[in-house]
Structure formats: structure tokens, C-alpha cells
Amino acid sequence: QVQLVESAGGLVQPGDSLTLSCAASGRTFSGNPRAWFRQAPGKEREFVAAINRLVRRTTYAESVKGRFTISGDNARTTVYLQMHSLKPEDTAIYYCAASTSGSHDSLPIDQREYDYWGQGTQVTVSS
């Protein structure tokens, strides 16, 4: 199994930047593709960004394009989400996800395509 742990969430002001990390452990293969989702209060969980390092591709939700960047380390165990120009509507619990049972050349945005999840980290954007 893969264990995913998110970190570096926090409280920031509008316009600030924040970088989240997701560290994988528990097995040699940490999952590919990997993704970030978020869930705001009273709303359903939504896709944010995904990365497939095998085919060197990324994809983003329209709401975060140009502001967020997903990346991974050279060991392919940790995935990052760099967030810039944060808005109050970015406030949510952010979840890291990984796929170990599906196609490894894809970039799914459906949460059902991911079989391992972190516990979530809170990001609050408020003045």
C-alpha cells in the first residue's frame, strides 16, 4: 500500500503564495499519475491538478490555470502544489491522491481513478 501525507497548509492573505507537499511511503512504487483535489465547505470535492511523470504531462482545473503548478521531486516520492495569487475561493481542504491500479500513461481528473489518498491539509485565504 501507499501512504500519502500532505503538509504546509495554513492561513494566508489574498494574493499570497503557498506551497503544499505530499510525501509517499510504504512501498517502492508511489503511484503514477498523482493529483491534488480540494473540498471547500459545503461543496463537493473537486479536481485541482494532476501530474504524470512517465509521459511528462500535467493538467489543471480551469479555476487554477496560470496560478498553480504541480511538480515532483527526482525520487518520484514527493509531489508539490505551488499556489500563487491565492483567492478567498481557494479556501478548502486540499487532498493528495495517487493511482496504482489504473493506466500509468493517463491524466485522470475523476477522483474515482485514484485509489490512495492523504488525510488532507487546510488552506485558508482570508484578510
Sequence and secondary structure as in RCSB ss.txt:
>XXXX:A:sequence
QVQLVESAGGLVQPGDSLTLSCAASGRTFSGNPRAWFRQAPGKEREFVAAINRLVRRTTYAESVKGRFTISGDNA
RTTVYLQMHSLKPEDTAIYYCAASTSGSHDSLPIDQREYDYWGQGTQVTVSS
>XXXX:A:secstr
  EEEEE  EEE TT  EEEEEEEESSS   SSEEEEEE TTS  EEEEEEETTTTEEEE GGGTTTEEEEE TT
SSEEEEEE S  GGG EEEEEEE SSS TT    SGGG  EE   EEEEE  
